Amino acid sequence: MKATFMTSTTKSMLVACGLLLTACSPQSQEKEAAAAPSDASSSEQIRDALAQKLMLDIRHFCTDGTKGNACRTPTTSIPDELKPIITQDKIGGIILFAENLQSTEQIIALNHQIQNLAAEAGIPPLLISVDQEGGRVVRIPPDFASAFAGNMAIGATYTNFDTKFASTSGFAIGQDLQVLGFNVNLAPTVDVNVNPENPVINVRSYSENPEWVGKLGLAQMEAMQQAGVAIAIKHFPGHGDTTVDSHVGLPLVSHDRDTIERVDLAPFRYTVSNGDVDMIMTAHIQFPNLDNTTFVTKDGTDSIVPATMSSKILRDLLRDDMGYKGVVITDALDMHGIAHFFEQTQAVIETFKAGSDIALMPLYIRSPEDVSLVSNLLDALVAAVESGELDRDDVLASAKRITDLKDKYKVQEWAKAPLETLVKNAAEYQESRVHRAAEQELADASIVMVKNNDIFPITKEDANVLMYMPDDMRCKAMESAFAKYKPSVNVTCEHLASVDDTFTPSDSAVDLVILGDISPQQSPAEVANDASAVQIRSTPEQVMAAQQKIAEYYHDNNTPLAFVTLRTPYIHEKFEDVSDAQMAAFSYNISIDAETDIVSGPIFNALVKVMVGDIEAKGSLPVSISKKAH
């Protein structure tokens, strides 16, 4: 499998690596140890070790003192008021989000500043992480990074292409990040999506087949590592069968132990057994058949402990049973699945006791007044060690795992180059567009023709095609794709973003109607992981009602209708009896050309190429879409 990857991608890898300042593979670099907390017993050394175990977000920061959610100023460079969390508190890592990442030069300058603040203070370099899964969870601006179509699109290619696209996408994503100064990608997701109603994983999963998920996850993971970026597979022990998003609640998975082993754990066991897994991210999910221990929530009620707080899951299962030796990182501790039940300091102590190495986003730092919260948390953690609540040796061993990971990827090396050199490097890399062809190739290979009653390909040169798309941008992307691949077709498009109960379909005479769908509603994780952004798209029920009106109207009037999903494929069954063709894509990413304002996207190009007969639909459904199958 590795040989196949190297054979099919060597050329693009070599071209891309040549543009980088440092070698792609950390294993190929000369070992150089980063400064690590000493194995001594003083409070200061324990404090430094505990600081290594904190990874904070700096999404927004208001130097004028605006607090909490009212602060919406993106942190695009580190202001003086925020510097102490690095130079004095010596935190081990930072996670960046879309708000922090505005342009290539700005991203590089920010990451360079972060690492140089640490270097000037004589402390270990930081892990700088980001969620760049591909598909709907991407943070880097699309003019620089190749988003790709996402994991379920990769899963749709597995039958015909094996792990090819997991490898090509993984290497491209990893290299995009390495050029910009990131050293950790919180990906790939190896959850097995067996629940069609899953609001947060869904197309972030490769498949409902645990074997496929394991093989594709391993291939994508190793390709990212080959590009020089550490990875975190997630969300252990599995987030694939939930109906609650852990950003807004605490899900419970009631699987019996056999199902947990066969479905949820299988990809994690496979990747740990067959690869060198840098990090594993925990899930804020209750698994009573793994651990039915209860805890008292901050409002005084009893609740089953989530995996993030479970030593039976993180120590007994992950460490002892599965033999995992790497770093365990929590999912964001400010998510409602934790924050609603635990006080901030309690949450950090409990997850460290359970076996986590890194507490991700344990504090809400938005103003200069909040900065002292980091020092206060460290004081509380040191006190927990001194009281015996946290084990001293365990803390030191945990910090060593983190600094060993930094050594492995030589995270201090990137920032030693002059900022001007790094920016020039990135500009040359961006200009090469080395991974754009691979991005389109994945989109082309992932399209699934679910049903086709002689509707496609469109053979009539001047066919009149009416499209209904979820929003105006998707309309424009489809229109530009038709203009590119079959300009003779007369295309009009109406969007459904603002429909209400009075909506009626157009009565224009047309040769074909294309009805596009984006379901389910986007989750906060897919819109910059902001748990406050719960309502992403208004009245999805009204959109569904409009779609059903459209399908029934044209079916009753004998007008051919093609139903196209741009996210989850599970909804196809609802339109089976009122559609003449059905196609599944798994992404709706678009970009806007800065010079021409043309809206386009690889998945829309692929859809239209299939529709007009330029390419065949080669994808296969990676999940079951019949209710009977579930």
Helices and strands as residue ranges (DSSP letters): H 2-17, G 26-28, H 43-52, E 54-57, G 68-70, G 80-82, H 84-87, E 93-95, G 98-100, H 104-120, E 127-130, H 151-161, H 164-180, E 184-185, G 202-204, H 210-226, E 230-236, H 257-259, I 260-264, H 266-274, E 279-282, E 294-296, E 302-304, G 307-309, H 311-311, I 312-321, E 327-329, H 336-339, H 344-354, E 359-360, G 368-371, H 372-387, H 392-408, G 414-416, H 419-432, H 436-446, E 448-452, E 464-469, H 472-485, E 490-495, E 512-517, G 524-526, H 540-556, E 561-565, G 570-578, E 581-584, E 591-592, E 599-600, H 602-611, G 627-629
